Amino acid sequence: MIHIGYELALLFFIYSFFGWVFETVVAAVKKKQFVNRGLVNGPICTLYGTGAVIVTIFCQELVGVWLFIVSVVVATLLEWTAGHILEKLYQEKWWDYSNVKWNLDGYICAPVSVLWGVFCVIMMKWLNPLFHRLFSLIPVLPGKILVWVMVGVLVVDMLATLIIMSGRSRRIQQWEAVDSWLTGISSGIGRRIYGQVDARIRKAYTLKTSDVKKEKVTDVFACGCGFHKLVWLFMIGCFLGDVTETIFCRVRAGVWMSRSSVVWGPFSLVWGLAIAAVTLLLYRYKDRSDRFLFLMGTFLGGVYEYVCSVFTELVFGKVFWDYSKIPFNLGGRINLLYCFFWGLAAVVWFRFFLPRLERWIEKVPMLPGKCLTWIFVVFMCINILVSCMALTRSTQRSQGIPAESGWQEVMDQRFDDARLKQIYPNAIDVTPSKPNIP
């Protein structure tokens, strides 16, 4: 397994380079000429590196057919999400599988998804162990320096490309603002840089004008599916999720227990993030059939719950739910019945709750609405930070690590084990205890 952060970074760059080579060779065969298929100027395709790191982290405990299935779902979801993000940013489609059978919006299709699954299995079974052995031959300090240099170059490359490409849909007269940001570069040079990047992108990708209409600017607060509405839906989802799970536990187990994800307030982050994410991803499909929404909700909900379970265990050393006793479960992290619940929740959300909540949110006056949005953001950021500190300190206590700094002492006083047991009654500590050495 890969645990060291800089090894994950090295994997990111290696697979990004391999992805660039693969994409470039395929494009060269089709176009009969060399083309740089990377979004940035360097010889990397960051989507491949990102996918490889995600699969490495979240699929390391899977084997056999489950590794293949989960890899297919994760890689497909990543490709689908990245395609829509690029379309949202640039109002153009960067790849199109519309001519391939079993495709969705031209961004994903069954044959390519199966190919991703095969690649991921090869990566997990053979390539990652090989790279892990090779990384052990690199001295740690030079390796870390190399990673930081590559990260710095990539960040500069991505920022420059993003700034240049963000002007794709603007008129050429607007380039003065970009040129002034580039400190001292004249308008003519700025246009030439833009032209070179634009020509490279258009040569490498068959861009297609997006068929999604850009939302008009109105004087209605949180109109459409933007930042402000998603924040409000996140807060509402956190609260409703906590209430729903509390009532469910009361009915099922006959006891009242806290289902909150944070130390302050009745808020379930899993539900809030799920509602905000599914709204963002499926908003354009809200008028599709109930069957479509159910299937998408089932798959997205299952992947989301699995990722949340692995994430909390890796970061905090705690398991907050365990479905091992429920039939058709995967590692106790998800089960088929609850995945169906996610699908039903998606249908109910888009058919009943979302339209009513949208009308209610959009009635909020503009200025108070924006002020409340940022109050929500600041409050939840502080709430999440304190909760992470409390859980981290709880893990340290279980390992016998004494409080040596101020924040550790505050966490011990404010959120001792008894208090955290009230907030997280179902949390199971899976970190190994530190032995007492006399």
N, C-alpha and C positions, 0 to 999 in steps of 0.2 A: 504494500500500500504506500501511497505517496503522502507524506505528512509535512515535509519541509516546504515552507512557502516559496523559496526561490526555485525549488525543483518544479513546482507547479508553474511558475513563470517560465522556466526553461521549456517545459512541455508546451506551454502556450505558443512560444515562438517557433518551436520545432514543427508543431502541427500546422501553425499558420503558414510556415514556409512550404511544407508538403502540400497544403491545400492550394497555395499559389501555383506551385509546379503543376499539380493536377489540373487546375482550372486553365492554366496557360497552355498546357499541352493539348487539352480538349479543344480550346478555342482556336489554337493554331492549326489543328487538323481541319476544323470546320471552315475557317476563314482563309486558310492557305498562307498565313503570315503570322508573325509574332505579335502578340498583344499582351499588355500588362493587365491582368484580370483583378488586381487588387484595388480595393476602394481607396487606399492610401497609395502614396508613390513608391514606397519600399516594396520589396519582393515578399509580401505576406498577404494572406487573406485572413483577417482577424476573426471572421465567423467560424472558420475551421478550428482555430486555436481556442476560441471561447467554448465551442461545443465540446472539444476534447477535454478541457478542464472540468466542465460541468459533469460530463459523463464519468470522468475519473473520480470526482469527489462523491457523486451521489449514487453511482452504480458499482462501487467497489465491493459491496457485499453480495452482489448477484452473480449467479452462474447459470450456464446452460441456456435454456430457452427463455428464461426470465430476463437474462442479460440482454438477449436479442430484442425481446418485445419492448422492454423499458427503454432501451437505446433508440429503437425506432420512434417511440412516442416522444422522447425528449428531443432528439435531433430534429424531428418533423416540427415540433412546436417551436423550437428555436428558429428554424428556417422560416416558418410562417410568420412569427413575430417580427423577425428582422426585415422581412419583405414589406410588412405593413408599416414599420417604423420608417424605412427609407421612402416609402410612398408618401407617408405623412410629411416628411421633411422636405422632399424635393418635388412632390406632385408628379412623380414618374415611377413606373414599374421597372425594376432593374433586371428581372428575369421573368420568364413566362412559360409555364408548362401547359398552357391552354390546349395545345394540340395533343397532349398525352392523356390517355384514359385515366379516370379516377383522380382528377385533380380538383383542387379547391382554390378558386380565384386565380389560378395559374401560378400560385406561389409554392404549392406543395402538390405532390402526386405520389401514388402508391409505389411505382417502380423506383423512384429516387429514394423514397423513405426506406424501402427494403435495402437499397444499396447503403444508406447511412447505417442501418443496423448491422450489416455485414462488416463495414469498416470499423464500427465501434467494438464488435466482438474481437476482431483481429487486434485492435489497439489494446484492449484490456488483457487479452490472453498472452500476447507475444511482444508487442511493441513497448508497452509501459514497463514490464519487467526488464527488457533489454536496456531501455533508456535509464532506468533506475540504477542498473549496474554501471553504465557509462558515467552517470552523474557522480557516482561514488569515487571515480578516478579523478575528478576535478577538485582541486583544493577549494575549501569553502570560501575563503576571502576573495580570491580571483573570480570565483563563480558568482558571488554576490555583486561584485563590482561590474562584471559583464552584464548581469541582469539589469542593474540600475542604469547603465549606459543605454541598453536597448530600450528600456522603458522610457527614458528621457527622449530618445530619438523618435520613438513611436508617438509619444504625446505631442511633440512638436509637429510631426508629420500629420497627425489626425486633426490638430487644431487648425493648421494651415489649410488642409483640404476642406475642412468643415466651413471655415470662413469664406474660402473662395467659392465653394459649391453652393453656399447658402444664397448666393446672388444669382442662381440659375434663372429664377423666374422673375427677377427684377429687371427694370429697364437699365440700359447701359449708363444713363445719367446718374444712377445711384451709386456708381462705383467710387465717387469721391470719398464717401464715408468709409468704405473698406480701405482705400488707399491711405487715408489719414491714419487709420489704425496701424498700418504697416510701416509707420514712422519713416517718412522721407522718401518712400517709393512713389514715383510719379504715376499719374493716371494711365499713361501709355504702357508702362511696365506692368501695372496691375492688370490691365486688359490682356496683355500677352500671357501672363501667368494663368489668368482665368481661361484664356483660349486654349492653352496647352493642356491644362487639367481637363477641361471640358472635352477637348478632342480625344484625349486618352480614354476617358470614361465612355464616350459614345463609340469609340472604336472597339472597346472591350465588351461593352454590354449593348444588347439590343433594347434600348430604352423605349418604353411605350407610355404615352401620356395617360395619366391616371384618370379613371372614370369616376372617381370620388369627388364630389363637388366640395369646394372649399367653403367652410362655414363663414357666413357673412358677419361682419362686425355689427352688433346691435347694442342698444342701450339696456338690454335685459340682462340681469345678473346671471352668470353661470349658464349662458345659453349653449346648447350643444353638449359635446362631451369633452370639456376642457379641464384645466387644472382645478379651478374653483369647485366645479361640480364634483369631480372625483374626490376631492378632500372631504366635502360634505357627505358624500355617499360612503366614504371610508369611515367617518365618525359614526354615522347612522348604522352602518353594518357592524362595527365593533360593539355598539350597544345592543342592537337587536340580537346579534350572535350570542352575547353573554346571557341575555334574558332567555333565549331559546334553549341553550344548553343547560341553564339552571333549572328550568321547568322540566326538561327532558330527564335530567338526573333525579328530580323529585318524583316524577311519574315512574321511572324505571327502577330506581334504587330505594325510593321512599325516604330520601334524606335531602336536605338543602345543603348545597356545597358551592363554594366559589368556583367559577369557571373563567375567571378573568386571566388575561395574559400579562397584565401589568400590575404594579403595586398600588396605583392610585386609580380608583374608579372601576365601574363595571364595564370593562372593555375587553373584547376578545379580538386580538390582532389577526388571528387566523381568518376569522369571518370578515373583518373589515378589509383586509388585503385581498381576500377572495372576491368580495363584491366589487371593489374598485378595479381589480384586474379583469374580471369577467366582463364588466361594463366596458372597459377600454378596448378589450380584444373583440368583443362580439357586438358592440354598439351598431356597427354597420349592418349586422345580420339580424337585428331585432325584429324585423318583419318577416323573417324566414319561418318555415314550418316548425311546429312544436317538436317534431321528430328530430330535426336538425339541431335545435337548441338543446334537446335532451342529450343527444349523442356528444355534442361539443362540451356540454357541462359535465357529463360523465368522465370524459377523457381529461379535460382540463382540471377538474376537481380531484381526480385520482392522482395525477402528476403533482399537483400543487400540495396535496396533503402528504404525499410521500416525501417531497423535497423539504417541507417544513419539519417533518419528523427527523430526517437525517440531519438537517441543519441544527436543530436544537440539541440533538445528541452530540454532534461534533463540537459545537461551540460551548454549550453549557454542561455537557456530560449528564444530561437528564432526559428521560423519556416521559413525555406528558400524556401519551395515550398508548394503549397496547391492545391490538385486536387479535392476538394470537389464539384466543378461544372462539373466535367467530369463523365460520367456514369461509373458504375461498379468500384467505388473507395472504398478503405478501409481506413476509417478515414481521407480521404484527403491526405494520405501519399503515396499511390500507386494506380494505376488504371490498368485495364486489357489491355487497348490499349498500354500504355507505357511499360507494361511487355512484350507484343509482340514485341515492338521495341527493348527491351533488347535481345530477342531471335533472331531477325533478325541481330542485331549488332554482336552477337556471331558467326553467320554463316559467315557474311561478314568479321569479324576479322580473323577467322581461314582459310578461303578460299582465301582471297585477301591480307589483310594488313600484317598479321603476317609473312608469308613466305618471303615477300619482305623486311620487316623490319629486320628479322633475318639475311638475307644475307647482308644487309647494316651494321648492328651492328657488325657482325662477321668479317667485313673487317677492323675494327678499330685496329690499332696496340696494342699489349698487354699492354705495360707500359702506354701510353697515355690513353688507355681505362680505366684502373684501377684508374688512377689519376682522370679522369673526373667523374668516378662513385662516388668516395668519395667526390668530390666537389659538385656533385648533392645532395648527402645525407646530407652533412653539411648545404648547402644552404637551402634545403627544411625543415630540422629540425628547423633551426633558423626562417625561414619564418612561419612555422606552429606555433611555440612558440609565436612569436610576434602577430600573428593573434588571437591566443587564448587569449592572454593578452588584446588585443584591444576589443574583443567581451565580455570578462569578465568585463572589465571596463565599456563598454557600458551598460551592464545589471546593474551594480552598479549605474551608473548615473541615469538610469530609476527608480531605487529604492530610489533615493535621498541620496545615500551614498557619502560623500565628499571625496576628495583625501587627504589621510593622509600619504602616503608613496611616495618615489621617482618614482617607476614604474607607479603609478596611475597618477601622475602629467605629466610624459612623455607621457602616453597614451592619456591624455586629450589634450595635446598640439599637438601631431602628428596625432592622430586619433580621432578627435572629432566626434560628431554625423553627421555633414554635410559630412565629409570625408567618414565615414562608409556608409552613405546613397548612395554615389557614387559607392562604392565598392560592397555593398550588397543592391541593390535597391529593391529587393523583400523580404527582411528579415522582418518578423513580430514579434514584441516583445510580448511574451505571459506571461512574469513574472508579478506578481502583483506589482503595484507601492507602495512604502512605504509612508504611510500617513504623512503629515506634522503636527507635534505636536508643538504647540506654547509654 
